[in-house]
Amino acid sequence: MVAEVGDFHRFKNSRQLMAYLELTSSEHSSGSRIRRGGITRAGSWLARRVLIAGA
């Protein structure tokens, strides 16, 4: 995990780290209508794989 992410201190909070790993939910919003989907798969697949294996 450390090899994939590098320095964890470059992220100010956990939200930034989760955004970097693309572990945030997708969202399709229009006006007052908010629809959230599943986890996006655009980030580092290797980091996600290491997190899942570690869990």
C-alpha positions as protocol buffer text, in pm:
chain_id: "A"
residue {
  index: 1
  type: MET
  ca { x: 0 y: 0 z: 0 }
}
residue {
  index: 2
  type: VAL
  ca { x: 279 y: 241 z: 89 }
}
residue {
  index: 3
  type: ALA
  ca { x: 455 y: 169 z: -240 }
}
residue {
  index: 4
  type: GLU
  ca { x: 139 y: 247 z: -434 }
}
residue {
  index: 5
  type: VAL
  ca { x: 29 y: 562 z: -248 }
}
residue {
  index: 6
  type: GLY
  ca { x: 367 y: 700 z: -148 }
}
residue {
  index: 7
  type: ASP
  ca { x: 364 y: 966 z: 120 }
}
residue {
  index: 8
  type: PHE
  ca { x: 35 y: 962 z: 312 }
}
residue {
  index: 9
  type: HIS
  ca { x: 109 y: 1306 z: 457 }
}
residue {
  index: 10
  type: ARG
  ca { x: 39 y: 1470 z: 121 }
}
residue {
  index: 11
  type: PHE
  ca { x: -332 y: 1414 z: 186 }
}
residue {
  index: 12
  type: LYS
  ca { x: -489 y: 1667 z: 422 }
}
residue {
  index: 13
  type: ASN
  ca { x: -767 y: 1430 z: 528 }
}
residue {
  index: 14
  type: SER
  ca { x: -908 y: 1086 z: 463 }
}
residue {
  index: 15
  type: ARG
  ca { x: -1150 y: 1219 z: 200 }
}
residue {
  index: 16
  type: GLN
  ca { x: -859 y: 1322 z: -20 }
}
residue {
  index: 17
  type: LEU
  ca { x: -701 y: 978 z: 15 }
}
residue {
  index: 18
  type: MET
  ca { x: -1029 y: 806 z: -71 }
}
residue {
  index: 19
  type: ALA
  ca { x: -1071 y: 1034 z: -372 }
}
residue {
  index: 20
  type: TYR
  ca { x: -717 y: 950 z: -488 }
}
residue {
  index: 21
  type: LEU
  ca { x: -794 y: 579 z: -461 }
}
residue {
  index: 22
  type: GLU
  ca { x: -1132 y: 640 z: -629 }
}
residue {
  index: 23
  type: LEU
  ca { x: -1316 y: 473 z: -341 }
}
residue {
  index: 24
  type: THR
  ca { x: -1592 y: 730 z: -359 }
}
residue {
  index: 25
  type: SER
  ca { x: -1939 y: 663 z: -491 }
}
residue {
  index: 26
  type: SER
  ca { x: -2039 y: 784 z: -833 }
}
residue {
  index: 27
  type: GLU
  ca { x: -2305 y: 1053 z: -849 }
}
residue {
  index: 28
  type: HIS
  ca { x: -2550 y: 1162 z: -1116 }
}
residue {
  index: 29
  type: SER
  ca { x: -2726 y: 1476 z: -998 }
}
residue {
  index: 30
  type: SER
  ca { x: -2956 y: 1718 z: -1168 }
}
residue {
  index: 31
  type: GLY
  ca { x: -3107 y: 2008 z: -978 }
}
residue {
  index: 32
  type: SER
  ca { x: -3256 y: 1882 z: -653 }
}
residue {
  index: 33
  type: ARG
  ca { x: -3242 y: 1518 z: -766 }
}
residue {
  index: 34
  type: ILE
  ca { x: -2937 y: 1332 z: -631 }
}
residue {
  index: 35
  type: ARG
  ca { x: -2859 y: 976 z: -739 }
}
residue {
  index: 36
  type: ARG
  ca { x: -2554 y: 798 z: -601 }
}
residue {
  index: 37
  type: GLY
  ca { x: -2416 y: 484 z: -754 }
}
residue {
  index: 38
  type: GLY
  ca { x: -2148 y: 231 z: -675 }
}
residue {
  index: 39
  type: ILE
  ca { x: -1777 y: 279 z: -619 }
}
residue {
  index: 40
  type: THR
  ca { x: -1599 y: 426 z: -919 }
}
residue {
  index: 41
  type: ARG
  ca { x: -1324 y: 220 z: -1077 }
}
residue {
  index: 42
  type: ALA
  ca { x: -1111 y: 498 z: -1223 }
}
residue {
  index: 43
  type: GLY
  ca { x: -837 y: 503 z: -958 }
}
residue {
  index: 44
  type: SER
  ca { x: -551 y: 270 z: -879 }
}
residue {
  index: 45
  type: TRP
  ca { x: -674 y: -88 z: -913 }
}
residue {
  index: 46
  type: LEU
  ca { x: -361 y: -217 z: -743 }
}
residue {
  index: 47
  type: ALA
  ca { x: -418 y: -7 z: -431 }
}
residue {
  index: 48
  type: ARG
  ca { x: -781 y: -129 z: -412 }
}
residue {
  index: 49
  type: ARG
  ca { x: -665 y: -488 z: -453 }
}
residue {
  index: 50
  type: VAL
  ca { x: -413 y: -450 z: -169 }
}
residue {
  index: 51
  type: LEU
  ca { x: -681 y: -297 z: 56 }
}
residue {
  index: 52
  type: ILE
  ca { x: -920 y: -585 z: -14 }
}
residue {
  index: 53
  type: ALA
  ca { x: -650 y: -847 z: 44 }
}
residue {
  index: 54
  type: GLY
  ca { x: -554 y: -678 z: 370 }
}
residue {
  index: 55
  type: ALA
  ca { x: -912 y: -673 z: 491 }
}
